[in-house]
């Protein structure tokens, strides 16, 4: 996924990110605010991922044509 798209459309996709990564809290989503590096850090924190695994999870997200459903290849 284009991480620039995720940053630019955060308000539209954050609910789908929360569905995919259910351990993220509402406070986490507010803190992330579309910042990819913060999302990567939160995935490391909540899912015990390495930096490489968390980055792969973020870049592996796929948004459907309407930009509302996210899928990952994890």
DRENZABA-952505 format. One record per residue (C-alpha): residue number from 1; residue in one letter; x, y, z. Coordinates in Angstrom, 1 decimal. Layout:
% residues N
(NUM; "A"; (X; Y; Z))
...
END
This chain:
% residues 74
(1; "X"; (0.0; 0.0; 0.0))
(2; "X"; (1.1; 3.5; -0.6))
(3; "X"; (1.8; 4.9; 2.8))
(4; "X"; (1.2; 8.4; 1.6))
(5; "X"; (-2.4; 7.4; 0.8))
(6; "X"; (-2.8; 6.1; 4.4))
(7; "X"; (-1.5; 9.3; 5.8))
(8; "X"; (-3.7; 11.5; 3.6))
(9; "X"; (-6.9; 9.5; 4.2))
(10; "X"; (-6.4; 8.5; 7.8))
(11; "X"; (-9.8; 9.7; 8.9))
(12; "X"; (-11.4; 7.5; 6.3))
(13; "X"; (-9.4; 4.3; 6.9))
(14; "X"; (-8.6; 4.3; 10.7))
(15; "X"; (-11.7; 2.3; 11.5))
(16; "X"; (-10.6; -0.4; 9.1))
(17; "X"; (-7.1; -0.3; 10.6))
(18; "X"; (-8.7; -0.8; 14.0))
(19; "X"; (-10.6; -3.8; 12.7))
(20; "X"; (-7.5; -5.3; 11.2))
(21; "X"; (-5.4; -4.6; 14.3))
(22; "X"; (-7.9; -5.0; 17.1))
(23; "X"; (-5.3; -4.4; 19.9))
(24; "X"; (-5.1; -0.8; 18.9))
(25; "X"; (-7.1; 1.4; 21.2))
(26; "X"; (-9.0; 4.6; 20.4))
(27; "X"; (-6.2; 6.5; 22.1))
(28; "X"; (-3.7; 4.8; 19.9))
(29; "X"; (-5.6; 5.8; 16.8))
(30; "X"; (-5.7; 9.4; 17.9))
(31; "X"; (-2.0; 9.3; 18.6))
(32; "X"; (-1.2; 7.7; 15.3))
(33; "X"; (-3.2; 10.4; 13.4))
(34; "X"; (-2.0; 9.1; 10.0))
(35; "X"; (1.7; 9.1; 11.0))
(36; "X"; (3.1; 5.8; 9.6))
(37; "X"; (6.1; 5.7; 11.9))
(38; "X"; (3.7; 5.9; 15.0))
(39; "X"; (1.5; 3.2; 13.5))
(40; "X"; (4.6; 1.0; 13.1))
(41; "X"; (5.6; 1.6; 16.7))
(42; "X"; (2.2; 0.8; 18.0))
(43; "X"; (2.1; -2.5; 16.1))
(44; "X"; (5.5; -3.3; 17.6))
(45; "X"; (4.2; -2.5; 21.0))
(46; "X"; (0.9; -4.3; 20.9))
(47; "X"; (1.8; -7.3; 18.7))
(48; "X"; (5.5; -7.9; 19.7))
(49; "X"; (6.6; -7.4; 16.1))
(50; "X"; (10.1; -6.5; 15.0))
(51; "X"; (10.5; -3.2; 13.1))
(52; "X"; (10.7; -5.1; 9.8))
(53; "X"; (7.5; -7.1; 10.6))
(54; "X"; (5.6; -4.0; 11.6))
(55; "X"; (6.7; -2.1; 8.5))
(56; "X"; (5.7; -5.1; 6.3))
(57; "X"; (2.3; -5.2; 8.0))
(58; "X"; (1.7; -1.5; 7.1))
(59; "X"; (3.0; -1.7; 3.6))
(60; "X"; (1.1; -5.0; 3.1))
(61; "X"; (-2.2; -3.3; 3.8))
(62; "X"; (-4.5; -3.2; 0.7))
(63; "X"; (-7.4; -0.8; 0.4))
(64; "X"; (-10.3; -1.7; -1.8))
(65; "X"; (-11.5; 0.7; -4.6))
(66; "X"; (-13.7; 2.6; -2.2))
(67; "X"; (-10.9; 3.1; 0.3))
(68; "X"; (-12.9; 1.6; 3.2))
(69; "X"; (-11.9; -2.0; 3.5))
(70; "X"; (-8.3; -2.9; 4.5))
(71; "X"; (-6.7; -6.3; 4.1))
(72; "X"; (-3.2; -7.4; 5.0))
(73; "X"; (-1.1; -10.4; 3.9))
(74; "X"; (-0.2; -11.3; 7.5))
END
